[in-house]
Amino acid sequence: MPLLSQSPYRRPKWLLNGHLETIYPALFRKVSLFPSHSEKIQTPDEDFLELDWYRQSSSKLVIVSHGLEGNNKRPYVLGMVRAILNAGMDALAWNYRGCGENLNSQPIFYHSGATYDLETVVNHAATQYPEIYLVGFSLGGNLTLKFLGEKGSSLPMLKKGVAISVPLHLGDSCDQISRGENKLYAKRFLKTLIQKVERKSRIFPEIIPPKPLTEIKTLRDFDNWITGPLHGFRDADDYYQTNSSLHFLDKIEIPTLILNAKNDPFLSPTCFPEIQAKKHQKIILETPEHGGHVGFFTHHPKKTYYSEFRAVEFIQSDF
C-alpha cells in the first residue's frame, strides 16, 4: 500500500515537541564534509548555479536540494550527503540562485516552483551519470515533486525521488508558519529574504523598487509583492496555486517517497494527502507522529538521522 500509516520512526524522549525537534538539529548539529569538486554552471538565461560534487566513482548520483533560505553547506544537506556516500553513491548538493556566497546575476531569485533550475542541474549531471536520484528538503521537496510531476517518464535517467518535510500546499503552509508561536520561524526567514532583495534592489531599482520593502510584514506579503510579480505570477495566490506540488502528484511516474512529520510546525493539514497516496501506485507517503521540520533526530551510531537512513533505504529498495 503506497500509504505508510505506521512509520518506524520514534523520537528521543527528551525532544518533547515539534519545535524542539526542529530547532535542536538546526542549532547544534555539525557535519564536516568537503566536496571533491565545486563547480559554477551557466543557466540558459545567463545566470549561474553553484554545485558541490562528492564523487567516489559511482554510476549512481543523488542530487540534494536544500530548503528556504538554506544552502548546500547546511548540516541537514551534508548529513544526507554523508549517508549517500556511505551507501556507495555519489552526491551533488547545489545552491539556488542567490543562496551561495555570491548574489546571482539576474533580477529574479529562486522560488518554490523554479524547476527550470533543477532541470539545468539534472541535464548537466546526466552527461556524466546514467542513474540519477533526487532528494529535496522543505522548499526543495516541493521543487522535487513538482519537477517529477512535470517530467513524468520523459527523463529516463531519473530513477526515484525523495521529498522531506514538504509544504505540498504552499499557501496553506505559508499561513501555518505565520500563526502563533510559529511566527518566530517566519520572521527569521523574512529577515534574510528582505536583506537579499534590498541588495538586488540597489542593482535593479527599476525592476525591484525599494519602497514596498518597508511595508512587508509577513511571508505572504513578501510573496504577494516580491516573489509573485518578480517571477511572472499575478500575486501570492497565483504563485501558490501554480507551484504547489500537491497539484503535480498525480503526474509523477517514478517511485517517490514523501516523509512529513505530523507535528511539523511548518505544515498545514493539506500537506498530508493520504487519499491521493492511497490511489497512487508510485508514491509512498510516510507520516510519523514526530520528527518536526527537517528534524528526525536519532541516536544512530553513525550519526545518521532517520530521514537520511530512510532516503537511502528507499533509493536502494526494489520499490
N, C-alpha and C positions, 0 to 999 in steps of 0.2 A: 504494500500500500504506500503510495507517494507521501501521505501524511504520516510523519513520525510522531505519534502522540505521546510516547514515553521516551524522553531523552535520558541517556545515562548520566548527564552532567549533574554534579552535586557541588555546590559552592562550599568553601570552608565556613565553619560556624561563626567565625569572628567577623566575616563580611556580612553585616546584618541586613543590608538592604541594597537596592539597585544603585543608589548614589555612591555608597562605599565601593561597590563592585566596579563602578565606572571610574571613580576618582583615584583609587589606590594604584591600579596599574599605570594610569597616566602620569602620576606624580613620582612613583617610586621604582618603576621598572627600568632597568638598564640593560641594554643589549649592545655588546661591542662586536661589530661586524663591518668589514671593509670590502667594498666592491673590487672585483678583479679588473674592472674597466668602467670608466664613466664616459658617456657619450652625449653630445648635443646634436639632435637631428632637426632638420628644417621641416616645417609644415607646408602644405600646399599654398597657404596664404602668406608665406614668407615670415612666419613667426618661428619659434623654436620650442622644442621639448627636451628636457634633461632626463637621461636614462642612467641608471646604475645597474651594471651587469654583474652577476655572480655565477661564474662558469666552473664546471668541473667535467667537461667533455661529455655531457649527456645529450641525447637526441630529443629529450623532453624539456620544454621550457614552461615555467609558470610565471605569468605576468601579474604583479601585485599592484593594485590601485588603492591609494590612501583615501582618507575621509576629508570632510570640510575643514579648510584651513590647516590641513596636515601637510606632510611632505614625505619623501621616500627615506628619510632618516629617523622617523618616529619609531619608538620601541615596538609598537604593535606591528609595524611593517617589517622591521628587522627580525622580530621574533618569528614571523611567518616565513621570512626568507631562510632563516636558520633551520626551521623544521623541514622546509623544502630541500635544502642542501643535505640534511641528514638522511633524507629519503632517497638520495642519489640523483635528484633532478637539478637542472639549472634554474636560476631565477632572474627576473628583471623587475626592478622597482622604479617607477617613473614619477616625475613631478608634473602636475597640471600647470597650465600657464599661470605664471605669477607666483607659484608656490616654492620655487627654488631660491637660490641666493640672488638671482638677477631678475628684475622685473621684465616681463615679456614685452615684445616689440609692438604688437598691435593694440588698438584701443580695447578690444574685448579681453575678458579673463577666461576663467573656467566656469563651468556650472554643472548642475546635476545631470544634464542630458547631453553634454558635449561629446557625443560618441564619435564625432569626426576625429578627435584627437586620439582616442583609444584605437580607432581604426588605423590611423597613421602608425602607431606603435606596433600593432599586430602585423600590419603589412611589412613593416621594417624587419620585425623578428622572423616572419615567415620565410624570408630569404635564407635563413640560417637553420631553422628548426622545422621538421616535418610534423611535430606534435606540439600543440600549444594549449595551455590551460589558463583560465582566468580566475583570479581571486580578488574580490573587492570588499573594502570596509566602508560601511555607512554610505556617504555620498558615492564612494567608489563602487559600492554594492549596487546602488541604483543605476549607475553608469554601466556596470557589467551586465545587469539583467536587461536593461533597455537595448544595449548593443546586441546581445544574444537574440532578443526578440526581433530586432530589425534584420538581422542577418539570416535567421533561420538555419538552413543547412547549406548556405551558399559558400561558406568558408570551410572547406574540408579539413584544414589543419587544426581547427578548433575542436577539441575533444570533450571538455567538460568545463563547467563554471561553478564557482562558489561565491555566495554573497553573504556577508556577515553584518548583523546589526543594521539592516537596510530600512530606510524610510520609504517604503514602497509607494505610499501616497504622500507626496511632498507637501501639499497644502495642509493636510491634517497634522502631519508631523511638525511642520513649522509652527502651527498653533499650539501643539502639545509642548514643545520646548519653550514656549513663551509664557506658559502658565505657572503660577505659584512659585515654588522653590526652584523650578526648572529655569527660571529667568536668569539665574547666575550663569548657566551654560550659554544662553542666548547672548547675554551681554559680552561674554568673553569672545565669542565668535564675531559679534558685531564690531567690537573694538578693532580687531586686526583687519577685518574686511574694509572698514572705513579708512583705515590708515593706507591701505593699498590703493583705494580709489582716489584718495587725496593726492597721492604721488602721481597717479595716472592723469588726474585732472590738470595737474600743472604742465603735463606734456601735451594733452589733448583737450584744452579748455573749451573748444567749440563743440566737442562731442560729449564731454562729461563736465558740465558746468558745476562749479564748486558750491553754489548757493543751496541746492537741495540737500546737500550732505548734512547741513546743520539741522535739518528737520527730520532726519532719520532717527527713529527711536526704537524700532523693532526690526526683526529679521524680515517680516512681511513688508515693512516699509522699504527695506533695502532691495528686496526682490521686485517690489512694485515700481520703484523709481530708478533702480540701477540695473540689476540682473536682467529683468524682463526686457525693457526697452533697448538696452545696450546690445543684447543678443538676438534682437529681432522679434520679440514677443510683445503683445499689446500691453500687458501688465502682469502682476504676480500670478493672478488666477490663470491666465493664459499660459504662462510659463509652467506652473504646477501641472495643469491638465495635460499639456503637450509632452511633458518629460517624466511623469510618474511611471516608474517601471511596472506598477500594478497593471497598467493597460497593455503591457507587452508580454506578460507571462504566457498567454495562450499561444503565442507565436514562437516560443522557444522550442527548438527541436533537438537539442543535445542534453545529456544528463546534467542536471543543475541542482545544487544544494543551497537552500536558504536557511540560515541559522539566526533566529531572532529570539531573544530572551523576553519572556512575558513581563519582567519587571524593568525593562529598558526604559529609562525616563524620557528618551527622545522619541519613542514610537507611539503612534496612535493605534486604536483598535483595528483600523483599516490596513495596518501593516502585518496582519496575521490572516492571510487569505486562505483559510482552511478549506472552504468549499471548492475553490479553484484547484488547490493542491490535490484534493481527493480525486478530481476528474482528470488531472494531468498525469500522463504516464512518464514524463521525463523530469519532473520536478519533485524533489523531496523537501518538504517544509518541516524543519525541526524547531520546536518552540519550548525549550526548557523553562521551568518556572523561574530560574535565576540566571544571572550572567551579566546583568547591567548592559551598558552600551560599550561595545568593543572591550569587554572585560573578560569573563570566562576564566578567571584565575584558578589554577590548581597547584598542588604541591608535587608536581611531576619531577622525578629525579633529574631529568634533562632540562628542567625549567621550561618545558613546553606547556603552553596554555591549551585548554580544551579546544578552542576554536582552531588552533594550529594543528593539533592532533586530528581533529575531525576533518579538516580540509584535506590534509594529506591522505588520510584513510579513504575519503571519498574519491579523490583523484585516482588512487591506486586500486580502487574496487572494480568489480566486474559490472557494476550497475550501468 
